[in-house]
């Protein structure tokens, strides 16, 4: 497979903060939904899904997925001192159009959060 099949999408979102202690779980469920949707839409290879959440009072929380079987890992945090959190995501996958990836990100995140797209 050549690099011409790869699509990269970067997005910035503002998320509502779920109840204390539920942020990682909510992100995990949203990313599982995202991966399922990508597979259903023909994704053949995962480059990565990388993200960073930050607020004014906590160290940033990083998330990373590098295989389609969902090896979601978190590093950093904790997060949760604010009502809303900025989330920056970068997705690189094969055989899925940019528009589909962007739609899947919004749909998957909105299942668990109130989302504002920046």
C-alpha positions in Angstrom: 0.0 0.0 0.0 1.4 3.4 -1.0 1.2 6.6 0.8 -1.4 7.9 -1.7 -4.1 5.9 0.2 -3.4 7.8 3.5 -5.6 10.6 4.7 -4.7 13.0 7.5 -7.3 15.1 9.4 -6.6 17.5 12.2 -9.5 18.9 14.3 -10.0 21.1 17.3 -13.0 20.7 19.5 -14.3 22.1 22.8 -15.8 19.3 25.0 -18.1 19.5 28.0 -16.4 17.9 31.0 -18.2 14.8 32.3 -18.6 14.0 36.0 -15.3 13.6 37.9 -13.4 10.5 37.0 -15.3 9.7 33.9 -13.3 11.7 31.3 -11.0 8.8 30.3 -13.9 6.4 30.1 -16.0 8.7 27.9 -13.0 9.3 25.6 -12.4 5.6 25.4 -16.0 4.9 24.4 -16.0 7.8 21.8 -12.7 6.5 20.3 -14.1 2.9 20.2 -17.1 4.2 18.3 -14.8 6.1 16.0 -12.7 3.0 15.2 -15.8 0.9 14.5 -17.1 3.6 12.1 -13.8 3.8 10.3 -13.7 0.0 9.8 -17.3 0.0 8.5 -16.4 2.8 6.0 -13.4 0.8 4.6 -10.4 1.8 6.6 -7.6 -0.6 5.9 -4.8 0.7 8.0 -4.3 2.9 11.1 -1.5 5.4 11.1 -2.6 6.9 14.4 -5.2 8.9 16.3 -3.4 11.3 18.6 -4.9 13.9 20.8 -4.3 16.4 23.6 -6.7 17.9 26.1 -5.7 20.7 28.3 -7.1 23.1 30.9 -5.6 26.1 32.7 -5.1 24.2 36.0 -3.9 20.7 35.1 -1.1 19.0 33.2 -2.3 18.1 29.6 -3.8 14.7 29.0 -2.5 12.9 25.8 -4.3 10.1 24.0 -3.0 7.7 21.4 -4.3 4.9 19.2 -1.9 3.2 16.8 -3.8 0.0 15.7 -7.3 -0.7 14.5 -7.9 -3.0 17.5 -7.9 0.0 19.7 -4.8 0.2 21.9 -6.0 3.5 23.4 -3.4 4.9 25.8 -3.5 7.9 28.0 -0.5 9.8 29.4 -0.6 12.9 31.7 -3.5 14.6 33.3 -5.5 14.6 35.5 -7.9 16.9 33.8 -11.1 18.3 35.1 -10.8 21.7 36.6 -12.8 23.5 33.9 -16.4 23.2 32.5 -15.1 22.8 29.0 -11.9 21.4 27.6 -10.1 22.0 24.3 -9.3 18.8 22.5 -6.9 18.7 19.5 -7.0 15.5 17.4 -4.9 14.3 14.6 -6.0 11.2 12.6 -4.1 9.4 9.9 -5.8 6.4 8.3 -5.9 4.6 4.9 -8.7 4.4 2.4 -11.2 6.8 4.1 -11.9 10.2 2.8 -11.2 13.3 4.8 -14.9 14.2 5.0 -15.8 10.8 6.4 -13.1 11.0 9.0 -14.3 14.5 10.1 -17.9 13.4 10.3 -17.0 10.3 12.3 -15.0 12.4 14.8 -17.9 14.7 15.4 -20.4 11.9 15.6 -18.3 9.8 18.0 -17.4 12.7 20.3 -21.0 13.9 20.4 -22.1 10.5 21.8 -20.3 11.3 25.0 -19.8 15.0 25.1 -21.4 18.3 24.2 -19.1 19.3 21.3 -18.3 22.6 19.8 -16.1 22.4 16.7 -13.5 25.2 16.5 
